[in-house]
Amino acid sequence: MLSPRLTNCIECTTISALLSDIDCKLTEMANTYYNNIVFSLNLPAKGITMLDLLNYKRILTYKLCNEDYASPFTVQMIASRVKLLKFK
């Protein structure tokens, strides 16, 4: 039987680590889009996911400079959403 693995990785919830994860996913998606256009692969596009990742990147960049920005939302809350989008 499969069971979920829960971890409390402190390094995974730092803003710089999250920004690098977002950059990697955006790069992967951009390469897929480019190959889709150039080679006419007709793969499905995940534009909403890309826009969400760009919005979270903007929020995290602002939060890196000013930790009071979007104070109702903690970095852990944003990190959980970014991790979900990373594997979408």
N, C-alpha and C positions, 0 to 999 in steps of 0.2 A: 504494500500500500504506500502511496506517495504522501508525504507530509510536507507542508511548507517549511522553509528554513527562514527563521527570523533572526536578524542580526541587529546589533546596535553599533554600527560602524561610525565612529566619530569623524574620521577623515572624509567619509563620503558626504557629510552634510556641511562641509565648508564651502563658502561661496566660490572660491577659486576652483575647487574640484567640480562643482556643479557647472560652472561656466565652461570648463574644459570638456565635460560630458556633452553639454549642449552644442559646443562647437564641433565635436566629433560627429554627432548625429546630424547636424546641419550639413556638414561636408559630405557625409554619406548620402543624404537625401539629394543634395545638389548634383552629385555625380550620377545618381540614378536618373534624375530629371534630364540631365544633359544627354546621357546615353539613350534615354527614351526618345528624345527629340531627334538626335543625330541618326540613330539607327532604326527609327520607327518601330520600337519594340512593343508599343501599345500596352505598357504596364500601367497599373492604376496609380494615380497621383494622390499624395496625402498632403494637400495644401493646408488643410486646417491644422494638422499636427505641426507643420513648419511655422505657421503663424503663431500658434501657441508657444512653441519653443522660442521664437523671437521675442514674444512678449515677456516670457519668463526671464530671458537673458537681459532684457532692458530693466526689469524690476530688480534682478540680482545685481546688475551693475550699479544702479542707483543705491541699492542697499549696501553695497560695498563701500561707497563713499559716505553715506549717511545712514547709520543703522536705525534711525527713527523713521525712515521712509517706509510707508505701508506698515506701520507698527502693529495693526491687528493681525498681520500675517507673519508668522515666524519663519525662519530659514528652514526649519524642519518640515513645516507644512508645504513650503514651496519645493523642497527636496523630494518629498514623497510624490508630488505631482510630476516633477521632472523625471523621476525614475520610471513612472508609469508611461510617460510619453516617449522615453528613450527606447522602450521595447515595443512600441506600437507600430 
